[in-house]
Amino acid sequence: MNYSKHYVDSAIKQAYSILKSWRRSYLKGNRSRAKPTVKKRFVRIKETLYSYRDGRIKVGIKPYEEYLLFDVSKAWFLSRAKGEMGELILRENVMFKTFIFQNSTIAMN
């Protein structure tokens, strides 16, 4: 398969986050003993896995071989966003772009 190894790090981080949240809720009595499941498939893409040039976001899938290209040159939010570009969140049919504003993150789609 030879996908970028950064995706493994992202998947592990998300799995730990889900389990940690479930455990906290379980200990408070707000959750059952049933294991947590992922309801919506998504992937978080770090800033190291994509590039932004000329209104296009290029996301690396396989190093030097395969990538996704998103044209966001006419997106409404680019002229309004004042912060730095953060990570991407990809779902099956939509991409979310996060922006970093003074130590906080706000997602915009």
JOVEN-V89999 format. One record per backbone hydrogen bond with DSSP energy under -0.5 kcal/mol. CO is the residue of the C=O (numbers start at 1). NH is the residue of the N-H. If there is no record, write none. Layout:
CO|NH ; CO|NH
This chain:
4|7 ; 5|8 ; 5|9 ; 6|10 ; 7|11 ; 8|12 ; 9|13 ; 10|14 ; 11|15 ; 12|16 ; 13|17 ; 14|18 ; 15|19 ; 16|20 ; 17|21 ; 18|22 ; 19|23 ; 20|24 ; 21|25 ; 22|26 ; 23|27 ; 24|28 ; 25|29 ; 25|30 ; 25|31 ; 26|29 ; 37|39 ; 41|92 ; 43|90 ; 44|46 ; 45|88 ; 46|49 ; 47|50 ; 49|60 ; 51|58 ; 53|56 ; 55|72 ; 55|73 ; 56|53 ; 56|58 ; 57|59 ; 57|70 ; 58|51 ; 58|60 ; 59|68 ; 61|4 ; 62|65 ; 62|66 ; 66|61 ; 66|62 ; 68|59 ; 70|57 ; 70|72 ; 72|75 ; 75|78 ; 77|81 ; 84|100 ; 87|98 ; 88|45 ; 89|96 ; 90|43 ; 94|91 ; 96|89 ; 97|108 ; 98|86 ; 99|101 ; 99|106 ; 100|84 ; 100|102 ; 101|104 ; 104|101 ; 106|99 ; 108|97
